[in-house]
């Protein structure tokens, strides 16, 4: 005997409900007992916990995916039944109802003693829709009441949210939830204000001091930014901002207004301070390795006029002598000039790139054709359902829900389509851009500042070594191909080669 397969779903919609006996474990227990009593086989359990602020239903969505797969399955005895405590546990709004209705499953609302299926009488479905509307109204009312309560608390000077660093959430004498200084964290926050107000500490240093003193900032990854926000928050001197309005708090301040103001002045001053510029900028420092010992070559000024480079191990066993910057620049210039070729050669290389691009272009063309067909199929669905809506075969709500879903799919298809269309051009454009950069690199190198020379070399070269008066380099891809290929290309061209020969040189 095959037992009927079912899934069960539980949800709690607010902290108040959680505390009042509406917990998901209690719901699951009820549903499990119901399944056992009716000889049902539970094949999936799903539960969501949400508040008025956090409304995402991850497990609900996972359950829907599972039931859809089961509905499309050809296997024997697929799962087509859902157990839930009551209406407002399953639906929050009419959209949820439409999603469940589209599954074409049997739903048991255990506490209500109601079973709905695709074959249920229209009057039963009508009564159920009324309950769905009531559930939606409840959720909306709950959210509004919570917002109203938070605004009322703020007007009374009570911080209505999670306590900021240095404070803790407590129940006040009035019975309302509020904040008070955390005995351990509050003194540290006060001390941070004192330290920063002196102007002798950076935000990074303050963050380190905070950590050393045991102050915890939750899951923050950027402690300096978190500390910066702490110093901006008026709640620490007694005021707080809530939904764009400033309120005078009844909580105990951790700093005086005078101290808070001093910190703001330091913040402004530090924010306006420009970083110090290095006294000297050297083009090749730490860019070259000594061929003898592998240490880096660094630069230093002699007589404030001449720049020399030496191996960092020169005082030890390495015997590599100093080398003038002008000599290194001449050698690097020669290397960069090896990438240069004439405009006609560029035309030949571009022709080779076009030929190599044919397979990739074919792939993108096929993808474009497939995606255009998918886009058209989705549009046909929308158009057909629109006619069904006009003829009264589907409701306006159902049309809106499905058409929105399909238009979202169309947007994803369109994005993918544009990527393939762009790729057809980008390959060639990027290839030509790299070639033009290589061709112009020598001129750029000759005219640029020391820092820009360094950036260019670091972009084109991966390894450079100096030894015995000789510079050796390794090119990064694809400049290694260009460096090797340009000489051969010129030779091939001079010998009357065609674009196929050029392609062989560039790509083997």
Residue, then its C-alpha position, 0 to 999 in steps of 0.5 A: x500500500x502506498x501512503x499518500x505523500x505530503x509536505x507540512x509548512x509552519x510559519x510564525x509572523x511576529x515575536x509576539x506570536x512566538x511568545x504567545x504559543x504560536x511557535x513553529x515547533x508547536x505547529x509542526x507537532x500538530x501537523x505531524x500528528x495529523x499526518x500520522x492519524x491519517x496514514x500520510x507519509x511526510x516527505x518534507x518539512x518547511x518552516x519560516x520565521x519572520x517579523x513585520x520588518x523581515x518578510x522573506x519566506x525562503x522555506x515557503x519558496x523552496x516548498x513551492x519549487x518542490x511541489x512544482x517539480x512533483x506536479x511535473x513528475x511522471x513518477x508514481x505517487x507524486x506528492x500533491x498534498x500540503x498540510x498547514x495549521x490554518x489559513x493565516x499560516x500559509x498566506x499573507x496576501x492574495x499573491x500567496x493564494x495565487x501561487x498556491x492555487x497554481x500548484x493544483x494541490x490538495x491543502x489541509x488546514x488542520x485547525x480549521x478542519x478545511x480541505x481544499x483541492x482543485x475539485x472543491x466547490x466554488x462556495x468553499x473557495x469563496x469562503x477561503x478567499x475571504x479568510x485570505x483577505x482577513x489574513x492580509x489585513x492582519x499582517x498589514x495592521x500588525x505592521x502599522x501598529x508596530x510602526x505606530x508604537x515605534x513613533x510613539x516611543x520616539x516621541x517620548x524620548x525612548x530609543x525604539x530600535x536595537x541598542x547601539x554600541x555602548x548601550x543595552x536593551x532593557x525593560x524600563x520602569x514604565x514597562x516599555x522597552x528602552x536602552x541603558x548604558x552597558x556596564x562593560x561597553x559604555x566606559x570604553x565608548x566614553x574613552x574612545x571619544x576622549x582619545x579621538x578628541x585629542x586629535x592624536x589618533x586616527x580612526x584605524x588606531x581608535x578601532x585597534x584600541x577599541x578591540x584591545x579594550x574588549x569592545x565588540x562591534x558585531x559582524x562589522x568588517x570595517x572597524x574604522x568605518x564603524x568607529x567613524x559612524x559611532x563618532x557621528x551618532x548624537x545618541x551618545x550625548x542624549x539626542x537621537x534621529x528617528x525617521x528623519x526627526x531629532x528627539x531628546x532621549x531620556x536615556x543616560x548620555x555617555x559623553x557631554x555635548x561639549x566632548x561630542x562637538x570636539x570630536x566633530x571638529x576633529x572629524x572635519x579636520x582629519x577629513x580635510x587633511x590631504x595625505x602627505x606626498x612622498x619626497x621622491x618618486x622613483x620609476x623602477x624601485x622594487x620593480x627589478x630583481x638582482x640576477x645574482x642574489x634575487x633581492x630587489x633593486x631600490x633607488x636613492x638620491x646622491x647629492x640630491x641630483x643623481x638617482x642610483x639603484x642598488x641591490x638590497x643585498x649589496x652590503x652582504x655577499x652580493x657584488x652587483x654594483x650601483x646602476x644609474x637610473x638613466x641606464x635602466x630607463x634606456x634599457x626599458x625603453x629599448x624593451x618597450x620599443x620592441x613592441x612597435x610595428x608599422x600601421x600596415x602590419x596592424x592591418x595584417x594582424x587585425x585580419x588574422x584576429x578576424x579569422x581566429x574569431x570566426x568560431x567564437x562569432x558562430x557560437x555567439x550568433x547561435x546564442x543570439x538566435x536561441x535567446x531571440x526565440x525564447x524572448x518571442x515565446x515569452x511574449x507570445x505567452x503574455x499576449x495569449x494570456x491577455x486575450x484569456x483575461x479579456x475573455x474572462x478565462x483568467x482573473x486580472x490578478x492571475x494575469x498580473x502575477x504571471x505576466x510580471x513573472x514572464x516579463x522578469x524572465x524576458x528581462x533576464x533573456x534580454x540581458x543575456x542577449x545583449x551580452x552575446x551581441x556585445x561579445x561579438x564586437x568586444x573580442x575584436x575591439x579589445x584585441x585591436x586596443x591591446x595592439x594599439x597600446x603595444x604600438x604606442x607604448x614606447x612614445x608613452x614611456x618616453x613622455x610619462x612621469x616616473x609613477x606613470x612609467x612604473x604603471x606602464x611597465x607593471x602592466x606590460x612586464x611580469x619579471x625584470x632582472x638586472x645583472x652584469x650590466x644587462x636587463x632581462x624581462x618577461x612580458x605579460x600575456x598577450x604582450x609576450x605574443x606580440x613581442x615574439x610575433x612582431x619581428x616574425x610578422x615583419x619578416x613574413x610580410x616582407x616575404x609576401x605572406x597572407x593573413x593565414x600566415x600571420x595567424x600562424x605566427x600569432x597563434x601557432 
